[in-house]
């Protein structure tokens, strides 16, 4: 059988040629880039400011407020108006208990109150003109009867005193009795007229006012009992637990629902005692979530509890963070794992550059400084400056190296540059904004 002969030396030379082409291709591209003119870049200035060594501490996201809403009265759940996960506002009804009996009691009490108010109004309005006219007519009638009785008595007296004795003593006494009776009837009618004219006494009006107030208190008491049969949210938040259902009988104090406020959240971390002197109330801190590692948020230290855990010698530090809404939902969820950056050393002056200025991958980290050339200062050559990275601060990073404040370092385009290349500055990037960095 014929077997073809393979020329091994020629095959090896082909492999070496391909490898050489692959190695030299990037350098050829760089040389071509150099021949086309300055490389466009974006730069940022070196700044000097106060920084402190920082360490990340692990904590758990907790709602700023959590409330378990309980019943103030005994009753049966007639309506349960929310579900887990629902957003609620302050004083929004969560559940209603049955109030049919109380509604009947309230209707009767309000009718009694209305009656008392009408009785009081009748007294306060005083006597009607018709009543005054009626009393006046009765007084005048009694006065006329009195005048007639007086005249009759005088005639009887004259007849009795006559020598002929026309009338007897008994007739005289009867006339006298009629006169006295008419006089008393007139005095009674006159007093009744004056009472009607003067109206009711203030003491009686006050008595009826007191009765109205007492009945109003009864109505308010029933209304308060009815209001306690409607359970409401204590503040704006979310329903995180349902603890009752329609038809269930609940006793006074039994929980019905749990509400959590998430517009702001609190992260509690435990800081060792040797680091606690560097944390202060109101100090800003950088917060990140393991669930969203690409985002950072700004928090504030709101409480430093002055009681350490005796076993770990760590102090609870509570950091409050505003909880932004993203796509209709709060970013921070209760129970999430969070990391809080807190200072662990004294504040000192340091040089900082934009985090994108660092060039890694070599023996040591470097930044590419632009030495300006030309009158407009928009062109220059780059040179590599070795640095030692330090504390990160809101998009900036501390570096130790031969840098001065105000120098420009390349932050975009540095991955394709070599020392000595000419560059064209397209833009001077502003310093990172901590608040903007904290937006997802």
C-alpha positions as CSV (number, residue, x, y, z in Angstrom):
1,X,0.0,0.0,0.0
2,X,1.3,3.5,-0.9
3,X,1.7,5.9,2.1
4,X,2.2,9.6,1.2
5,X,5.2,11.2,2.9
6,X,4.6,14.3,5.1
7,X,7.2,17.1,5.1
8,X,7.4,17.9,8.8
9,X,9.9,20.9,8.7
10,X,7.6,22.8,6.2
11,X,4.5,22.2,8.5
12,X,6.4,23.6,11.5
13,X,7.4,26.7,9.6
14,X,3.8,27.3,8.8
15,X,2.8,27.2,12.4
16,X,5.6,29.6,13.4
17,X,4.5,32.1,10.7
18,X,0.9,32.1,11.9
19,X,2.0,32.7,15.5
20,X,4.3,35.6,14.4
21,X,1.4,37.3,12.6
22,X,-0.9,37.0,15.6
23,X,1.8,38.6,17.9
24,X,2.7,41.4,15.6
25,X,-0.9,42.4,14.6
26,X,-1.6,44.6,17.7
27,X,1.6,46.4,17.4
28,X,0.9,47.1,13.7
29,X,-2.5,48.4,14.7
30,X,-0.9,50.7,17.3
31,X,1.6,52.0,14.8
32,X,-1.3,52.6,12.3
33,X,-3.1,54.5,15.1
34,X,0.0,56.6,15.8
35,X,0.2,57.5,12.1
36,X,-3.4,58.7,12.0
37,X,-2.8,61.5,14.6
38,X,-3.6,62.1,18.3
39,X,-5.8,59.6,20.1
40,X,-9.1,61.2,21.5
41,X,-9.5,60.8,25.2
42,X,-11.5,62.0,28.2
43,X,-9.6,63.2,31.2
44,X,-10.3,64.1,34.8
45,X,-8.4,66.3,37.3
46,X,-6.4,65.1,40.3
47,X,-7.9,66.5,43.5
48,X,-6.8,66.8,47.1
49,X,-9.3,66.4,49.9
50,X,-9.8,64.8,53.3
51,X,-10.4,61.1,53.4
52,X,-10.4,58.4,56.0
53,X,-9.7,54.7,55.9
54,X,-12.9,52.8,55.3
55,X,-14.1,49.3,55.9
56,X,-17.3,47.6,54.8
57,X,-19.6,46.2,57.5
58,X,-22.4,43.7,56.9
59,X,-26.0,44.5,58.1
60,X,-29.6,43.7,57.3
61,X,-32.1,46.0,55.8
62,X,-34.9,46.8,58.2
63,X,-38.0,49.0,57.8
64,X,-37.8,52.4,59.4
65,X,-41.0,51.6,61.3
66,X,-42.9,48.4,61.8
67,X,-46.4,48.3,63.4
68,X,-48.6,45.3,64.3
69,X,-52.2,46.6,64.1
70,X,-54.4,45.1,66.8
71,X,-58.1,45.3,67.7
72,X,-59.2,47.6,70.5
73,X,-62.5,45.7,70.9
74,X,-64.0,42.3,70.7
75,X,-65.8,41.5,67.5
76,X,-66.2,39.4,64.3
77,X,-64.4,40.5,61.1
78,X,-67.0,41.6,58.6
79,X,-64.5,42.9,56.0
80,X,-60.8,42.4,55.4
81,X,-59.8,45.1,52.9
82,X,-56.1,44.5,52.1
83,X,-53.7,41.8,51.1
84,X,-50.0,41.1,51.7
85,X,-47.8,43.4,49.6
86,X,-50.5,46.1,49.3
87,X,-49.4,49.8,49.7
88,X,-51.5,51.6,52.2
89,X,-51.7,55.2,53.4
90,X,-52.1,56.6,56.9
91,X,-55.7,56.0,58.3
92,X,-56.6,53.8,55.4
93,X,-59.1,51.1,56.6
94,X,-57.5,47.6,56.9
95,X,-60.5,45.6,58.3
96,X,-64.0,46.3,59.7
97,X,-65.7,44.4,62.5
98,X,-69.5,43.9,62.7
99,X,-71.3,46.9,64.1
100,X,-75.1,46.3,63.5
101,X,-76.1,46.4,67.2
102,X,-74.0,49.6,67.8
103,X,-75.6,51.3,64.7
104,X,-79.1,50.7,66.3
105,X,-77.9,52.1,69.6
106,X,-76.4,55.1,67.8
107,X,-79.7,55.8,66.0
108,X,-81.7,55.8,69.3
109,X,-79.1,58.0,71.0
110,X,-79.1,60.5,68.2
111,X,-82.9,60.7,68.2
112,X,-82.9,61.3,72.0
113,X,-80.2,64.0,71.5
114,X,-82.4,65.7,68.9
115,X,-85.4,65.7,71.3
116,X,-83.2,67.4,74.0
117,X,-82.0,70.0,71.6
118,X,-85.6,70.9,70.6
119,X,-86.6,71.3,74.2
120,X,-83.6,73.5,74.9
121,X,-84.4,75.6,71.8
122,X,-88.0,76.0,73.0
123,X,-86.7,77.5,76.3
124,X,-84.1,79.7,74.7
125,X,-86.5,81.2,72.3
126,X,-88.8,82.4,75.1
127,X,-92.5,83.0,75.0
128,X,-94.3,83.3,71.7
129,X,-96.3,86.5,71.0
130,X,-99.5,84.5,71.0
131,X,-98.8,83.2,74.5
132,X,-98.1,86.7,75.7
133,X,-101.3,88.0,74.2
134,X,-103.3,85.1,75.8
135,X,-101.8,85.8,79.2
136,X,-102.5,89.5,78.8
137,X,-106.2,88.7,77.9
138,X,-106.6,86.5,81.0
139,X,-105.1,89.2,83.2
140,X,-107.5,91.9,81.8
141,X,-110.5,89.5,82.2
142,X,-109.5,88.9,85.8
143,X,-109.1,92.7,86.3
144,X,-112.6,93.3,85.0
145,X,-114.1,90.7,87.3
146,X,-112.2,92.3,90.2
147,X,-113.5,95.7,89.4
148,X,-117.1,94.4,89.2
149,X,-116.7,92.5,92.5
150,X,-115.4,95.6,94.2
151,X,-118.4,97.7,93.0
152,X,-120.8,94.9,94.0
153,X,-119.3,94.8,97.5
154,X,-119.6,98.6,97.8
155,X,-123.3,98.5,96.8
156,X,-124.0,95.7,99.2
157,X,-122.2,97.6,102.0
158,X,-124.4,100.7,101.3
159,X,-127.6,98.7,101.3
160,X,-126.6,97.0,104.6
161,X,-125.8,100.3,106.3
162,X,-129.2,101.6,105.3
163,X,-131.7,101.8,108.2
164,X,-134.1,99.6,106.4
165,X,-131.6,96.8,106.2
166,X,-132.4,95.8,102.6
167,X,-129.8,93.0,102.7
168,X,-128.7,90.7,105.4
169,X,-125.2,90.3,106.9
170,X,-124.9,87.1,105.0
171,X,-125.4,88.9,101.7
172,X,-122.8,91.4,102.7
173,X,-120.3,88.7,103.6
174,X,-120.9,86.9,100.3
175,X,-120.2,90.2,98.4
176,X,-117.0,90.6,100.3
177,X,-115.9,87.1,99.6
178,X,-116.6,87.6,95.9
179,X,-114.5,90.8,96.0
180,X,-111.6,89.0,97.6
181,X,-111.8,86.0,95.3
182,X,-111.8,88.3,92.2
183,X,-108.8,90.2,93.7
184,X,-106.8,87.0,94.0
185,X,-107.7,85.8,90.6
186,X,-106.5,89.1,89.2
187,X,-103.2,88.8,91.1
188,X,-102.7,85.3,89.7
189,X,-103.4,86.3,86.1
190,X,-101.1,89.3,86.5
191,X,-98.3,87.1,87.8
192,X,-98.8,84.5,85.0
193,X,-98.6,87.3,82.4
194,X,-95.4,88.7,83.9
195,X,-93.9,85.1,83.8
196,X,-94.8,84.7,80.2
197,X,-93.4,88.1,79.4
198,X,-90.1,87.4,81.2
199,X,-89.6,84.0,79.6
200,X,-88.0,80.9,81.2
201,X,-85.5,81.2,84.0
202,X,-81.8,80.9,83.2
203,X,-81.4,78.1,85.7
204,X,-83.9,76.0,83.8
205,X,-82.2,76.7,80.5
206,X,-78.9,75.6,82.0
207,X,-80.5,72.4,83.2
208,X,-81.7,71.6,79.7
209,X,-78.3,72.5,78.3
210,X,-76.7,70.0,80.7
211,X,-79.1,67.3,79.5
212,X,-78.1,68.0,75.9
213,X,-74.4,67.7,76.8
214,X,-75.0,64.5,78.6
215,X,-76.8,63.0,75.6
216,X,-74.1,64.3,73.2
217,X,-71.6,62.4,75.3
218,X,-73.6,59.2,75.0
219,X,-73.7,59.7,71.2
220,X,-69.9,60.4,71.0
221,X,-69.2,57.3,73.2
222,X,-71.2,55.0,70.8
223,X,-69.4,56.6,67.8
224,X,-66.0,56.0,69.4
225,X,-67.0,52.4,69.9
226,X,-68.0,52.1,66.3
227,X,-64.7,53.7,65.1
228,X,-62.8,51.2,67.1
229,X,-64.4,48.5,65.0
230,X,-62.6,49.9,61.9
231,X,-58.9,49.1,62.0
232,X,-56.7,51.6,60.1
233,X,-53.1,51.9,59.0
234,X,-51.0,54.0,61.4
235,X,-48.8,55.4,58.7
236,X,-47.9,55.1,55.0
237,X,-46.4,51.7,54.2
238,X,-46.9,48.2,53.0
239,X,-48.9,45.2,54.4
240,X,-46.2,42.6,55.2
241,X,-48.4,40.1,57.1
242,X,-52.2,39.2,57.3
243,X,-53.1,37.9,60.7
244,X,-56.9,37.7,60.4
245,X,-59.7,36.8,57.9
246,X,-63.3,37.5,57.2
247,X,-65.6,35.8,59.7
248,X,-62.9,35.3,62.4
249,X,-63.8,36.3,65.9
250,X,-61.0,38.4,67.4
251,X,-60.5,39.5,71.0
252,X,-59.3,42.9,72.2
253,X,-55.6,43.1,71.5
254,X,-55.5,40.4,68.9
255,X,-53.3,41.3,65.9
256,X,-54.9,41.8,62.5
257,X,-52.2,43.0,60.1
258,X,-48.6,44.1,60.1
259,X,-47.5,47.4,58.4
260,X,-43.9,48.3,57.5
261,X,-42.8,51.8,56.4
262,X,-40.2,51.5,53.5
263,X,-39.9,55.1,52.2
264,X,-36.7,55.0,54.3
265,X,-34.9,52.0,55.7
266,X,-32.5,51.4,58.5
267,X,-29.4,49.2,58.4
268,X,-27.9,48.1,61.7
269,X,-24.3,47.1,61.6
270,X,-22.0,46.1,64.5
271,X,-18.7,48.1,64.7
272,X,-15.7,47.0,66.8
273,X,-14.9,49.2,69.8
274,X,-11.5,50.3,68.3
275,X,-13.3,51.7,65.2
276,X,-16.4,53.3,66.9
277,X,-14.6,56.6,67.8
278,X,-14.4,57.4,64.0
279,X,-18.1,57.2,63.4
280,X,-20.2,60.3,64.2
281,X,-23.9,61.1,64.0
282,X,-25.0,62.6,60.6
283,X,-21.9,61.2,58.9
284,X,-22.5,60.1,55.3
285,X,-21.8,56.4,54.4
286,X,-21.8,54.4,51.3
287,X,-24.3,51.6,51.2
288,X,-24.4,48.7,48.7
289,X,-26.6,45.7,48.3
290,X,-25.5,42.2,47.4
291,X,-28.6,41.9,45.3
292,X,-27.6,45.0,43.3
293,X,-23.8,45.1,43.4
294,X,-23.6,47.6,40.5
295,X,-25.4,50.3,42.4
296,X,-24.4,52.4,45.4
297,X,-26.5,54.5,47.8
298,X,-25.8,57.3,50.3
299,X,-26.8,56.7,53.9
300,X,-26.5,58.7,57.1
301,X,-25.6,57.5,60.6
302,X,-28.7,58.3,62.7
303,X,-27.9,56.4,65.9
304,X,-24.8,55.0,67.7
305,X,-26.1,52.8,70.5
306,X,-23.7,53.3,73.5
307,X,-24.1,49.7,74.7
308,X,-21.7,47.1,73.4
309,X,-22.3,43.4,73.0
310,X,-20.3,42.0,75.9
311,X,-19.2,39.0,73.9
312,X,-18.1,40.6,70.7
313,X,-17.3,44.1,72.0
314,X,-19.1,45.6,69.1
315,X,-21.5,48.6,69.1
316,X,-24.7,48.8,67.1
317,X,-24.6,51.6,64.5
318,X,-27.8,52.4,62.6
319,X,-27.6,54.0,59.1
320,X,-30.7,55.4,57.5
321,X,-31.1,55.3,53.7
322,X,-33.8,56.9,51.6
323,X,-35.4,54.1,49.7
324,X,-35.8,55.1,46.0
325,X,-38.5,53.7,43.8
326,X,-37.4,51.9,40.6
327,X,-40.0,50.6,38.1
328,X,-42.8,51.0,40.6
329,X,-41.1,49.2,43.5
330,X,-38.8,50.2,46.3
331,X,-35.2,49.2,45.7
332,X,-34.5,48.2,49.4
333,X,-36.6,45.3,50.6
334,X,-36.8,44.3,54.3
335,X,-34.4,41.4,55.1
336,X,-31.9,42.2,52.2
337,X,-28.2,41.9,53.0
338,X,-26.5,45.3,52.9
339,X,-22.9,46.5,53.2
340,X,-22.1,49.8,54.8
341,X,-18.8,51.6,54.5
342,X,-17.7,53.2,57.7
343,X,-14.4,55.0,58.7
344,X,-11.9,53.0,60.6
345,X,-9.2,55.6,60.9
346,X,-8.5,59.3,61.3
347,X,-9.2,61.8,58.6
348,X,-6.2,63.0,56.5
349,X,-5.4,64.8,53.3
350,X,-4.9,62.7,50.2
351,X,-4.7,62.8,46.4
352,X,-7.7,61.3,44.7
353,X,-8.4,60.4,41.0
354,X,-11.4,59.2,39.2
355,X,-11.8,55.4,39.7
356,X,-11.7,54.9,35.9
357,X,-8.2,56.4,35.8
358,X,-6.5,53.3,37.3
359,X,-4.8,51.1,34.8
360,X,-4.4,47.6,36.2
361,X,-2.8,44.4,34.8
362,X,0.8,45.5,35.1
363,X,3.4,45.0,37.8
364,X,1.9,47.9,39.7
365,X,-1.3,50.0,39.1
366,X,-0.6,53.2,37.1
367,X,-2.4,56.3,35.9
368,X,-1.7,58.0,32.6
369,X,-1.0,61.7,33.2
370,X,-1.4,64.1,30.2
371,X,1.5,66.6,29.8
372,X,-0.1,69.4,27.8
373,X,1.6,70.7,24.6
374,X,0.5,73.5,22.4
375,X,-1.2,76.8,23.2
376,X,-4.8,75.5,23.5
377,X,-3.8,72.8,26.0
378,X,-6.1,70.4,24.3
379,X,-3.3,68.1,23.1
380,X,-0.5,66.5,25.0
381,X,1.5,63.3,25.6
382,X,0.8,60.7,28.2
383,X,3.2,59.2,30.7
384,X,2.6,56.4,33.2
385,X,2.8,57.2,36.9
386,X,2.9,54.2,39.3
387,X,0.5,54.6,42.2
388,X,-0.6,52.7,45.3
389,X,-4.5,52.7,45.6
390,X,-6.1,53.5,48.9
391,X,-9.6,54.4,50.1
392,X,-12.4,54.7,47.7
393,X,-14.7,57.7,48.1
394,X,-17.8,58.3,46.0
395,X,-16.4,57.3,42.6
396,X,-13.0,58.6,43.5
397,X,-10.0,56.6,44.8
398,X,-7.1,57.6,46.9
399,X,-3.7,57.1,45.2
400,X,-0.1,57.6,46.5
401,X,2.3,58.6,43.8
402,X,4.1,61.5,42.1
403,X,0.9,63.5,41.3
404,X,0.0,67.1,41.9
405,X,-3.4,68.7,42.3
406,X,-5.0,69.8,39.0
407,X,-3.1,67.4,36.7
408,X,-5.2,65.6,34.1
409,X,-5.3,61.8,34.0
410,X,-7.0,59.8,31.3
411,X,-10.3,58.2,32.4
412,X,-11.6,57.0,29.0
413,X,-9.4,55.7,26.3
414,X,-6.5,54.7,28.6
415,X,-6.9,51.0,27.8
416,X,-5.4,51.5,24.3
417,X,-2.6,54.0,25.1
418,X,1.1,53.6,25.6
419,X,3.5,56.1,27.3
420,X,4.7,58.8,25.0
421,X,1.6,58.8,22.7
422,X,0.0,62.0,21.6
423,X,-3.6,62.5,22.7
424,X,-6.5,64.9,22.0
425,X,-8.6,65.9,25.0
426,X,-12.3,65.7,24.0
427,X,-13.7,66.4,27.5
428,X,-12.7,67.1,31.1
429,X,-15.0,64.9,33.2
430,X,-16.5,66.4,36.3
431,X,-15.9,64.8,39.7
432,X,-18.4,62.0,40.6
433,X,-21.4,63.2,42.5
434,X,-22.0,61.0,45.6
435,X,-25.8,61.6,45.3
436,X,-25.8,60.7,41.6
437,X,-23.8,57.6,42.3
438,X,-26.4,56.6,44.8
439,X,-29.2,56.5,42.2
440,X,-29.9,53.1,40.8
